């Protein structure tokens, strides 16, 4: 272990410092988690396909492993994404050979959330109840709710009411945890407006929603002004904010929007020079400066992974043209040592 101070302790007066963790390698991160983090999020282990692969058959081994490690480390859990259009078995949407009715889907959501809450409530302080229900692009001619929500199986069968059903069930079974809606591209002004509509609708329906989860996956250079504006817009809805899935691709350091990536961007990404890799750390410093300045509304900043040896970004191609390269998107290096920017973040928190 290095002899720098603890990141989480240094940030206690601002917000919690969290990391996404996975059952298959959480042991390898125990030292760094104990030292620098005070929140964890199961990366995949609380998703539907993991916990209820078939209706009524619950599988909690991998989830239990994360929770027992978190308990041992004295860290509470940000639970993640029971209701999401991905990583959910096809059975959810079927009733025999027919489409499931909305009522059947709501019953299934209720039973699933009940089972998760009964098992894990004591250790969970916040839930991403619904993940990514808002559309990225509005299709030509789409109107009303179709211009707001993602055209997922849930939406096709239930309209936006599956979101309501999920929040109501979570409120019933987890009255003490904070309930969040979570999404990506949440600082894009048009998408942000759609997310605001989702949140307002839940509130109008009398549902409890306590917070907005801002994922903050960065493939392109952050638009710092839109980030500030988005924090303000979500906070004005009376919500607490969590940064839920922060990570920064090498491409984010190129200083512009890389979608679609130019020939030049692709060449530069393939080369991944030490200077370009180091730019990831500069971005972290700027982002944290903004997060600190809004610590009256931000309660937690979670990176999507602990250290650069294991990151989903290594296998993710954000655009057809972009090559897969080794990424260095987190605050700790491949040997789990804090990067230079961690000490700077700690100093900036004094
Ligand atoms: C989304 C989800 C996360 C995770 C990441 C990529 O942002 O919310 O659960 O799957 O994608 O790993």
Boltz pocket constraint, residues with backbone or C-beta under 6 A from the ligand:
constraints:
  - pocket:
      binder: B
      contacts: [[A, 43], [A, 80], [A, 81], [A, 131], [A, 184], [A, 215], [A, 245], [A, 312]]
      max_distance: 6.0
